[in-house]
């Protein structure tokens, strides 16, 4: 089983990102589950979402204390003692983070020895889609690709999940460019 934990702030779309990765897994023939936990349930408050997928039935439920991959939409969460996004991430676990800092800078800051993918996904979302909220699609698409899901499965997952949250055809098409 592969476990992915998402960290962000309310309004950044980490629930949607988790659902896109879960849907990508389903499209790829896996069994998948996703869930989310909100703190104060308000825009800007820290939140976490979880996705598990496997080829066999999944019996685990709830939070993921030891993820294989951690996706972070807001690098300020790295210093939040209440959030601790890297808690439980194994030394060989992967960190995918939206930040203006390089992977080397993130490594020096966090001490994480494993793979780190750091990129300004917010700037990419603004450039390609015109909305910072599209950071969720950018992170979910890259996470899905890193997990080995086919481009077609990811595109279908993005399309389905964005339709489910009420986005229009043009906004979905723009998001598919990420």
C-alpha positions as CSV (number, residue, x, y, z in Angstrom):
1,X,0.0,0.0,0.0
2,X,1.1,3.5,-0.8
3,X,0.2,6.3,1.6
4,X,0.1,10.0,0.6
5,X,-0.5,12.8,3.1
6,X,-1.4,16.3,1.9
7,X,-0.9,19.5,4.0
8,X,-2.2,22.9,3.1
9,X,-4.5,25.7,4.3
10,X,-8.2,25.9,3.8
11,X,-8.9,27.1,0.3
12,X,-5.7,25.8,-1.3
13,X,-7.4,22.7,-2.6
14,X,-5.6,19.9,-0.8
15,X,-8.9,18.0,-0.4
16,X,-9.2,18.2,-4.2
17,X,-5.6,17.2,-4.7
18,X,-6.1,14.2,-2.5
19,X,-9.2,13.2,-4.5
20,X,-7.3,13.6,-7.8
21,X,-4.6,11.3,-6.7
22,X,-7.2,8.8,-5.4
23,X,-9.1,9.0,-8.7
24,X,-5.9,8.6,-10.7
25,X,-5.2,5.4,-8.7
26,X,-8.7,4.1,-9.4
27,X,-8.3,4.9,-13.1
28,X,-5.1,2.9,-12.9
29,X,-6.7,-0.2,-11.5
30,X,-6.0,0.3,-7.8
31,X,-8.3,0.3,-4.8
32,X,-8.1,3.8,-3.3
33,X,-9.5,5.8,-0.4
34,X,-9.2,9.5,0.4
35,X,-10.2,11.5,3.4
36,X,-9.5,14.9,5.0
37,X,-9.3,16.5,8.4
38,X,-10.0,20.2,8.9
39,X,-9.0,22.1,12.0
40,X,-11.1,25.3,12.4
41,X,-12.8,24.6,9.0
42,X,-12.1,28.1,7.7
43,X,-10.1,29.5,4.8
44,X,-6.4,29.8,5.8
45,X,-6.6,27.3,8.6
46,X,-4.2,24.3,8.4
47,X,-5.7,21.1,7.1
48,X,-4.6,17.7,6.0
49,X,-5.9,15.2,3.5
50,X,-5.0,11.5,3.0
51,X,-5.0,9.1,0.1
52,X,-4.2,5.4,0.3
53,X,-4.1,3.0,-2.7
54,X,-3.2,-0.6,-3.1
55,X,-3.9,-3.6,-5.4
56,X,-5.7,-5.3,-2.5
57,X,-8.4,-4.3,-0.1
58,X,-7.5,-1.4,2.3
59,X,-8.4,-2.0,5.9
60,X,-6.6,1.1,7.4
61,X,-8.7,4.2,8.1
62,X,-8.1,7.7,9.4
63,X,-5.0,9.7,9.5
64,X,-1.7,8.6,7.9
65,X,1.0,8.7,10.6
66,X,3.7,7.3,8.4
67,X,3.3,8.4,4.7
68,X,5.4,7.4,1.8
69,X,4.8,10.8,0.2
70,X,4.1,14.2,1.7
71,X,2.6,17.0,-0.4
72,X,2.8,20.5,1.0
73,X,1.0,23.4,-0.6
74,X,2.2,26.1,1.7
75,X,5.9,26.1,2.9
76,X,5.0,28.2,6.0
77,X,3.5,25.0,7.4
78,X,7.0,23.5,7.7
79,X,7.6,25.8,10.8
80,X,4.1,25.2,12.3
81,X,4.6,23.2,15.5
82,X,0.9,22.2,15.4
83,X,1.1,20.8,11.9
84,X,4.5,19.1,11.6
85,X,4.0,18.0,8.0
86,X,7.2,15.9,7.9
87,X,6.3,13.9,11.0
88,X,6.4,10.2,10.3
89,X,8.0,10.6,6.8
90,X,10.7,8.0,6.4
91,X,14.2,9.1,5.5
92,X,13.6,7.7,2.0
93,X,10.1,9.2,1.7
94,X,9.3,11.9,-0.8
95,X,8.5,15.5,-0.1
96,X,6.7,17.4,-2.8
97,X,6.4,21.1,-1.9
98,X,5.1,24.3,-3.4
99,X,7.7,26.9,-2.5
100,X,9.9,29.6,-4.0
101,X,12.9,27.9,-2.4
102,X,15.1,25.2,-4.1
103,X,15.1,21.6,-3.0
104,X,18.5,22.1,-1.5
105,X,17.2,25.0,0.6
106,X,14.3,23.0,1.7
107,X,16.6,20.1,2.6
108,X,18.8,22.4,4.7
109,X,15.7,23.9,6.4
110,X,14.0,20.6,7.2
111,X,16.9,18.1,7.4
112,X,14.9,15.6,5.3
113,X,17.4,13.3,3.6
114,X,15.0,11.8,1.1
115,X,13.8,13.0,-2.3
116,X,12.5,16.5,-2.4
117,X,10.7,18.1,-5.3
118,X,10.4,21.8,-4.7
119,X,8.9,24.2,-7.2
120,X,6.9,27.4,-7.2
121,X,3.6,25.7,-8.1
122,X,1.6,28.8,-7.2
123,X,3.4,30.8,-9.9
124,X,2.8,28.0,-12.3
125,X,-0.9,27.9,-11.5
126,X,-1.2,31.6,-11.9
127,X,0.7,31.5,-15.2
128,X,-1.2,28.6,-16.7
129,X,-4.7,28.9,-15.2
130,X,-4.8,32.4,-13.8
131,X,-5.7,31.2,-10.3
132,X,-3.6,30.3,-7.3
133,X,-6.2,27.7,-6.3
134,X,-5.0,25.6,-9.3
135,X,-1.9,24.8,-7.2
136,X,-3.9,21.8,-6.0
137,X,-4.1,20.4,-9.6
138,X,-0.4,21.1,-10.2
139,X,0.6,19.3,-7.1
140,X,-1.9,16.4,-7.6
141,X,-0.8,15.9,-11.2
142,X,2.9,15.8,-10.4
143,X,2.3,13.5,-7.4
144,X,0.2,11.2,-9.6
145,X,2.9,11.1,-12.3
146,X,5.6,10.5,-9.6
147,X,3.5,7.6,-8.3
148,X,3.5,6.1,-11.8
149,X,-0.1,6.8,-13.0
150,X,-0.5,7.2,-16.7
151,X,-1.1,10.7,-18.1
152,X,-4.6,9.7,-19.4
153,X,-5.6,8.4,-16.0
154,X,-4.4,11.6,-14.4
155,X,-6.2,13.8,-17.0
156,X,-9.5,11.9,-16.5
157,X,-9.1,12.2,-12.7
158,X,-8.5,16.0,-13.0
159,X,-11.5,16.3,-15.3
160,X,-13.8,14.3,-13.0
161,X,-12.8,16.0,-9.7
162,X,-12.9,19.5,-11.1
163,X,-16.4,18.9,-12.6
164,X,-17.5,17.6,-9.2
165,X,-16.5,20.9,-7.5
166,X,-18.4,22.8,-10.2
167,X,-15.6,24.2,-12.4
168,X,-16.6,25.1,-16.0
169,X,-15.2,23.5,-19.1
170,X,-12.7,26.3,-19.9
171,X,-11.4,26.3,-16.3
172,X,-11.0,22.5,-16.5
173,X,-9.2,22.7,-19.9
174,X,-6.8,25.4,-18.5
175,X,-6.1,23.1,-15.4
176,X,-5.3,20.2,-17.7
177,X,-2.3,22.2,-19.1
178,X,-0.7,22.0,-15.6
